[in-house]
């Protein structure tokens, strides 16, 4: 008898039976419908939580509303991105010792939920600086917990969902979360510009609850025990994993391409600054940013995911090109045109850049999972994420560059880096 998970799996999958169990065990193949469905729902919950607690949009908005110094706002994205990536070598080494890895994800998702719920409590502290400090501390723990989820989720995905379906799962989750994001952005637009601190606090609380829901869903994934051999200690394993950058040319090429494609992520906040400047900020500007990102996920997530299953490196290449072209058009377009119709042109540019960023994320996630094997997948994910984490932390220099040379110079630099990332992606080994 088939259950809801089997029916949903059959509805969302059109692959031939011959490809149904590529790269996973026979036992995992039998449980694949349930594994696919539970991980899909968990990803949807976590992505919706990311929308409501976004460090690029919501947290800066909240800190600005309590008059926190700009110093704290400038550190939101570096803390959020780098601290989730840098510790992943050690995380992967410890993960390798565990035959069941989903528990690591459950721990990470639970911690993220608790951190989101703790952030509103920081507003009870006296003074905006003290509240902002406590919020950054909660964000730091949140980011490190996210590192647990990043390594564990990819490892479990590789063990439980067949090659050829993983990109589709990520794409479906992105599209579903895009519907949620779009709906929420429309709600803000219809609020007629009236947004209170209470609404922002409620957003963080709902984000925390959604992370707890994701933990519950992931805990029910029927994961089969995996290999635990290799290495005597977490430190030795981490150092051995780092050696992969020297010995594995395919991994090294991927990491270099991914480093350049970080530009697709950094382009978005600087485009947001442009849109805000052209529209005088306000809640409607916040709503436009959220709607643009939601539309991008909704209209591109599944397409990118399906394409990534066929040629993930080409998805990365196209995403880099799309970012470079968008930034080039923005740079040559007169400022009065970009500001016309309440910044409509800027909003369109932001939408296209968000589509490119979706492609980068789905392409590189699918590529590294497919490039690796069951024995080295966690190490591949961890070493690439750790290197990128250090690189992302250097992104704070873009703020200094924007302050001294202007936003257009930053966009031009990011355009060149995106082009380089596209070229390096094109040269990656097909998987």
KEFIZA-952399 format. One line per field, with one value per residue (C-alpha): x, y, z; residue number from 1. Coordinates in steps of 0.1 Angstrom, whole numbers, plus 2048, in hexadecimal, padded with zeros to 3 digits. Last residue first. Layout:
KEFIZA-952399
X = [X  ...];
Y = [Y  ...];
Z = [Z  ...];
i = [NUM  ...];
***
This chain:
KEFIZA-952399
X = [929  938  95B  95C  968  947  947  969  95C  93C  950  966  948  93A  95B  959  935  93D  959  941  926  93F  94A  925  91E  938  95D  963  943  93E  962  95F  93E  94F  96A  951  951  971  95B  94E  971  975  953  95A  978  963  946  95C  96E  94D  93A  956  95D  938  937  957  94B  929  939  93F  939  913  911  929  916  8F3  8FC  910  8F4  8D8  8EA  8F7  8D5  8C3  8DD  8D6  8B0  8B8  8CC  8AF  897  8AF  8B2  88C  88A  8A4  890  870  881  861  857  878  896  8AA  8A2  8AE  8CE  8D8  8DD  901  908  8E6  8EC  90E  900  8E6  8FE  917  8FB  8EE  911  917  8F5  8FC  91D  90F  8F2  90C  91F  8FF  8F9  8DB  8D0  8D8  8BF  8A3  8AD  8B1  88E  87F  88E  889  867  85F  882  884  861  868  888  877  859  870  883  863  855  873  870  84C  855  86A  889  88B  882  8A3  8B9  8A7  8AA  8D0  8D5  8C2  8D9  8F6  8E5  8DF  902  911  900  909  92C  930  933  958  95E  948  95E  97D  96C  961  984  993  979  981  9A7  9A6  9C8  9CF  9AC  9A7  9C1  9A7  995  9B4  9B6  992  996  9B4  9A1  983  998  9A4  99C  986  969  945  932  90D  8EF  8CE  8B9  894  88D  878  890  88F  86B  870  88E  87C  85F  878  885  862  85C  87A  870  84D  85E  874  856  843  85F  85F  839  83B  855  83A  833  81A  825  803  800  7F8  81D  826  80C  81A  83D  82E  81E  83D  852  83A  839  85F  861  84E  865  885  878  870  892  8A4  890  896  8BC  8BC  8A8  8C3  8D8  8C1  8B5  8BE  8E4  8EC  8D0  8DD  900  8F2  8DC  8F8  911  8F9  8E6  904  910  8EF  8F6  915  8FF  8E5  900  90E  8EA  8E3  903  8FA  8D8  8E8  8FF  8E1  8CE  8EC  8F1  8CC  8CA  8BC  8B6  892  89A  8B0  891  887  8A8  8A2  887  89E  8BA  8A2  899  8BD  8C6  8AA  8B5  8D9  8CF  8B8  8D3  8EB  8D1  8CE  8F1  8EB  90B  91D  943  943  92E  94B  963  947  942  967  969  949  955  95A  938  91D  933  93A  917  903  921  92B  906  8FE  91F  915  8F6  909  920  902  8F9  8D7  8BA  8A0  890  8B2  8B9  898  89D  8C0  8B2  896  8A9  8CB  8CB  8AA  895  873  882  89A  87D  86B  88B  88C  868  86C  88C  87A  85D  875  889  869  85D  87E  884  861  863  887  880  884  8A1  8B3  8B1  8BF  8DC  8E0  8F5  8D9  8B9  89D  8B3  8A7  884  882  880  85E  85E  847  827  838  848  828  816  831  832  80C  80C  80E  800];
Y = [895  8AC  8B8  8DE  8F4  906  90E  91F  936  93E  946  95D  96F  972  981  99C  9A5  9A6  9BF  9D5  9D3  9DE  9FB  A05  A06  A21  A25  A2B  A1D  A02  9F6  9F4  9E1  9CA  9C3  9B1  996  989  973  963  956  945  935  92B  916  906  8FF  8ED  8D9  8CF  8C5  8B0  8A0  897  887  873  84F  852  860  884  896  891  8A2  8BE  8C5  8C5  8DF  8F3  8F5  8FB  918  927  924  935  951  956  958  971  986  986  992  9AD  9BA  9BB  9CE  9E6  9EC  9F2  A0B  A1F  A21  A31  A2E  A17  A2E  A4D  A3B  A35  A10  A07  9F8  9E6  9D5  9C9  9BD  9A8  99A  990  97F  96C  961  953  941  932  924  915  905  8F7  8E7  8D6  8C5  8AC  8AD  8D2  8D8  8C9  8DF  8FF  8FA  8F1  910  929  939  934  93C  95B  966  963  977  993  992  995  9B2  9C4  9BF  9CF  9EC  9EF  9F0  A0F  A17  A38  A27  A2C  A28  A08  9FA  A01  9F3  9D4  9D0  9D1  9B6  9A0  9A2  991  970  96E  979  959  94A  952  93B  921  91F  91B  901  8ED  8ED  8E0  8C5  8B9  8BB  8A5  8A2  8C5  8CF  8AC  8B4  8C7  8A6  898  8B5  8B2  88C  892  8AC  895  878  856  858  843  82B  836  82A  831  824  826  846  844  86A  86F  886  89D  8A5  8AE  8C4  8D6  8DD  8EC  902  90D  916  92D  93E  944  955  96A  976  97E  995  9A7  9AB  9B9  9D2  9E1  9E3  9FB  A01  9F9  9D7  9CB  9CB  9B8  99D  99C  995  979  969  96B  95C  93F  938  93A  921  909  911  90C  8EB  8DF  8E8  8D7  8B7  8B9  8BE  89E  889  87F  86D  85A  867  857  856  876  889  87D  88B  8AB  8B0  8A8  8C1  8DE  8D7  8D7  8F7  907  901  917  932  931  934  953  961  95E  971  98B  98F  993  9AE  9BF  9C0  9CE  9E9  9F2  9FA  9E5  9C0  9B6  9B7  999  985  989  977  959  949  94A  93B  91F  916  916  8FF  8E7  8E7  8DF  8C3  8B3  8B6  8A3  889  883  875  850  83C  858  85A  86C  888  890  896  8A8  8C0  8C7  8D0  8E3  8FD  918  916  920  93A  94A  950  95E  96F  980  989  999  9AC  9CC  9CF  9CF  9EB  9FF  A08  9FA  A12  9F9  9F9  9F6  9D6  9C8  9D1  9C4  9A3  9A1  9A7  997  983  974  968  965  95A  941  932  92C  91B  905  8FA  8F3  8DF  8CA  8C3  8B8  8A3  891  88B  87E  867  859  852  845  82A  80D  81E  822  7FD  7F6  80F  830  83C  838  82A  837  839  819  821  83E  861  873  87D  896  882  861  870  880  85E  84C  865  864  83F  822  800];
Z = [77D  762  76B  770  754  74F  774  772  756  769  789  775  768  78B  797  77C  784  7AA  7A3  78F  7A9  7C3  7AE  7A8  7CE  7D5  7D8  7FE  80E  7F3  7F7  81D  81A  801  81A  82F  814  824  83A  81A  812  834  830  80C  818  833  81C  802  81D  82D  80E  801  823  827  805  809  80E  7FE  7DF  7D5  7B4  7B7  7D9  7CE  7AE  7BE  7D8  7BE  7A5  7BE  7CF  7AF  79D  7BA  7B9  794  79B  7B6  79E  786  7A1  7AD  78A  787  7A8  79B  77C  791  7A7  7AF  78B  781  798  781  764  777  781  75C  753  74C  76F  771  750  75B  77C  76A  750  76C  780  762  759  77C  77C  75A  766  786  772  75A  777  782  761  761  785  785  769  77E  79C  788  779  79B  7AC  78F  790  7B5  7C2  7AD  7B5  7DA  7D7  7C4  7DD  7FB  7EB  7E1  804  814  7FC  805  829  825  811  7FE  7DD  7C9  7E8  7F2  7D0  7CF  7F1  7E6  7C8  7E1  7F6  7D7  7C8  7E6  7DE  7B9  7C2  7D6  7B3  7B4  7D2  7C3  7A4  7B9  7CF  7B1  7A1  7C2  7C4  7A1  7A7  7C5  7D6  7E2  7EB  7F9  813  827  82C  83C  853  85D  862  878  88D  891  89C  890  86B  855  85E  865  847  846  859  845  848  84A  84D  86C  87E  85F  864  889  882  866  87E  897  87B  873  897  897  877  886  8A4  88D  878  898  8A3  882  884  8A8  89D  888  863  852  82E  81F  82F  80B  802  821  819  7F5  804  819  7FB  7E6  802  806  7E1  7E0  7FC  7E6  7C9  7DE  7EC  7C9  7BD  7DA  7D3  7AE  7B4  7C8  7B0  796  7B0  7C7  7E8  809  80D  7F8  80A  82C  823  816  834  84D  83F  83C  85C  872  861  869  88E  889  879  894  8AF  89E  899  8BE  8C5  8AB  8BC  8DE  8D0  8BF  8E0  8F2  8D7  8D6  8FC  919  911  909  8E3  8E9  8EF  8CA  8C1  8D8  8C2  8A4  8B9  8C5  8A1  897  8B3  8AA  885  88F  8A7  88D  873  889  890  86B  86A  874  872  885  885  863  873  889  86C  859  876  879  855  858  871  856  845  85D  86D  84B  83F  85D  86C  84B  844  865  86B  859  86E  88E  883  876  89A  8A6  8A3  8AE  88B  87B  88E  882  85D  85E  86C  852  832  82D  84E  844  861  84F  82E  83F  852  830  824  844  840  81B  822  83C  825  809  821  82D  80A  7FC  81A  818  7F3  7F6  811  7F9  7E8  80A  80F  7ED  7F3  7E2  7C3  7A9  7B7  7A0  781  771  77D  765  775  776  79A  7AB  7AA  7B2  7D1  7DC  7D9  7EB  807  80A  80F  7F6  800];
i = [431  430  429  428  427  426  425  424  423  422  421  420  419  418  417  416  415  414  413  412  411  410  409  408  407  406  405  404  403  402  401  400  399  398  397  396  395  394  393  392  391  390  389  388  387  386  385  384  383  382  381  380  379  378  377  376  375  374  373  372  371  370  369  368  367  366  365  364  363  362  361  360  359  358  357  356  355  354  353  352  351  350  349  348  347  346  345  344  343  342  341  340  339  338  337  336  335  334  333  332  331  330  329  328  327  326  325  324  323  322  321  320  319  318  317  316  315  314  313  312  311  310  309  308  307  306  305  304  303  302  301  300  299  298  297  296  295  294  293  292  291  290  289  288  287  286  285  284  283  282  281  280  279  278  277  276  275  274  273  272  271  270  269  268  267  266  265  264  263  262  261  260  259  258  257  256  255  254  253  252  251  250  249  248  247  246  245  244  243  242  241  240  239  238  237  236  235  234  233  232  231  230  229  228  227  226  225  224  223  222  221  220  219  218  217  216  215  214  213  212  211  210  209  208  207  206  205  204  203  202  201  200  199  198  197  196  195  194  193  192  191  190  189  188  187  186  185  184  183  182  181  180  179  178  177  176  175  174  173  172  171  170  169  168  167  166  165  164  163  162  161  160  159  158  157  156  155  154  153  152  151  150  149  148  147  146  145  144  143  142  141  140  139  138  137  136  135  134  133  132  131  130  129  128  127  126  125  124  123  122  121  120  119  118  117  116  115  114  113  112  111  110  109  108  107  106  105  104  103  102  101  100  99  98  97  96  95  94  93  92  91  90  89  88  87  86  85  84  83  82  81  80  79  78  77  76  75  74  73  72  71  70  69  68  67  66  65  64  63  62  61  60  59  58  57  56  55  54  53  52  51  50  49  48  47  46  45  44  43  42  41  40  39  38  37  36  35  34  33  32  31  30  29  28  27  26  25  24  23  22  21  20  19  18  17  16  15  14  13  12  11  10  9  8  7  6  5  4  3  2  1];
***
